Amino acid sequence: MYRTAWSGSAPERGATAAEDDMSGSNEELVDSLLSQAAGQHALMLARLPEEIARTLPVDAQGITRAIDHLAEALDFDAEQRRALFRGHAMNPAVLHARVFGGEGLTDSTVVAAYVEGARVRAEALALLADTAGGEGLGATVRRLLSDHPPPAEGEEVTGGLRDVYAAHEQAALLIARHLDAPV
């Protein structure tokens, strides 16, 4: 299940506590990154007016940090790590801002941005799985991600996005476990 609750306190600005303490297994670090981001998201939502909080059902900070950690653990250089996220530059919300400036986003543009972000992160996770464990792990991660696709137009968005994000978290943890496994 997507991490919507967390029992700790959010770290101050800058690196998360998990990033500060690089000891421990990859799985422990990825789990910590995901949990801390969930806590930060929950704290942020609690401070926002309800009508704004409703538009932010999920947050990709944890999975993004986990992907970056996994890429670093796999010795991806800076350019390879940037390439994992390059697709975010074509996100519908980014394109909207380039064309319309500060004009408000429609609900469909917001949903499209979440869906496109999920697609970019799914591609990054599949590549990391291939790199970490070859065809076997890559196939397992792709199957997990394809079993939890982003919501299609007309489907319930919040639950669908949480399901997608939960699958991303599970995929990151599978990759981390593989990296921790004795060779």
N, C-alpha and C positions, 0 to 999 in steps of 0.2 A: 504494500500500500504506500502511496505517496506520503511523504513525511509532512504532515500539516501541523504537527505539534512537537514541542521540544521542551525538555525540563530544565535546561541550563539557562544561563544568562548570555546575551549576545556579546561578542567581543567588541572592544572599542574599535575605532577606525584603524585602517591598515590591514595587515595580515591577520588571518583568523588564528585562533589558538592552535588549530591543527597544523596550519602552515608553519607556525613558529616552532612546533615540536615535530621534527621530521623523523623521530624515532618510532619504532613499532612497525608492524607489517603494513603492506600496501592496503590490505583490506581494512585494517583498523583506521588508517588515515582517510581512506575514501569514505568509510562510514562516518567518521568524525566530520569531514567536510560537508557531507550531505545533511547531517543532523544540525550542525551549526547554521547552515544556510536556511534550514527550515525554521530554526529559532529566530533568525534575523527577519525572515519573511513574516512570521507570526507577530513579532513585535511591531513591525512596520504596519501591518494591517490593523493592529489594535489602535494605532495613532491616526488612522485615516478616516474620513467620513465614510459611512456605509456605502454610498453610491459610487465612490471611487474604489473602495476595497473590493466591491463585487466585480470590478473589471480586472482584478489581479488574482485569479483563482490559483495560479501556480507561479513558481519562480524558478528560473533555471540556474541561479548562481551556484548552487551545490553541485549539480551535474556538470556545469561548465568548469568549476574548479577541479572536480574529480577527473574530467577528461584531460585537463592540462597536467594534473599530477601523473596520470597514467602515461601520457605522452613523454613526460620528462623521465619517468621510470624506464621507459622503453628507449631512452636515448635519442628521442626526436630532437633535432636542433631547433633553434628559434623560428626559422622560416617554415619548417615542417609543422610546428605547433600553430603558427599563425594560419597556415593553410587549412587546418582543421576547422577554423571558424570563419574563413573567408566568405562563405555563403551567407553569413548574417548581413553582409553589406547590401544584399538584394532583398532584404526583408520588406514586406509590404508597408510596414510603418515607416521604415527608413525612406523608401521610395516616395511615399506620401509626403513626408517632410521635405524632401528635395523638390517636389513639384508644388506643393501647396503651403510650404512654410509652417507656421504655427497654427493653421486651421485645424480644428478638432478632428479626431479620427472617428470614423463610423464603427459600430460594433463589429461589422463584418471585416473591416480592416484590422481591428485588434485581434480577432480570432485568426485571421489569415496570418498575422505576424507570429502568433503562438504556434500555429501549425507549421509554418516555414522554419521557425527556429527548431522545432522538434525534428523536422526532416534533416536539418544540418547536423544536429547532435547525433541523430541515428546513424548518419553516414560516418561521422567521426568515430563513434563507438564500434561500428563494423570494421573500420580500418584498423583501429587499435586491437580489436580481437584477432584479426588476421595476423597482425604483426606479433602479438603476444603468443598466440597458440596455433597459428596456421589455420588450415581449412576446417578442422574440427571445431575449434572454439569460434571461429568466424561464423560457421553454419549455425551453431547453437545460439549465438547472439542475434544473428539475423532472424532466426525463427522466433525468438522471444520478442523482438521488436515488431516483426510482421504480425504476430498474434495480438499486438496492442497498437493498432494504427491510430493516427490522429482522427478526431471526430470529423465526419463528413458534413457537408451543409445540411442543415435540418436536424442533425442529431444533437442530443444534449451535450453542451460544450464543456461545462465545468467538470463533470464526472469523467468525460472522455479524455480531457487534458490530464487530469490527475492519473488516470490509468496509463496514459502514454509516459508521463514523467516517472511513474513507479517502475515501468518496464525499463526506462533508461537507467534508473538507479540500480535495478537488479543487474542489468548488463554491466555497469561499471564495477559492481561488486564481484561479478563472475570473472571479469578480466583481472581485477586485483587479486582474487584468490588464485588464479592461474599463475600470476607473477610470483606469488608467495610460495607456490608448491615446489617441493624439492625436485631437482632435475635428475 
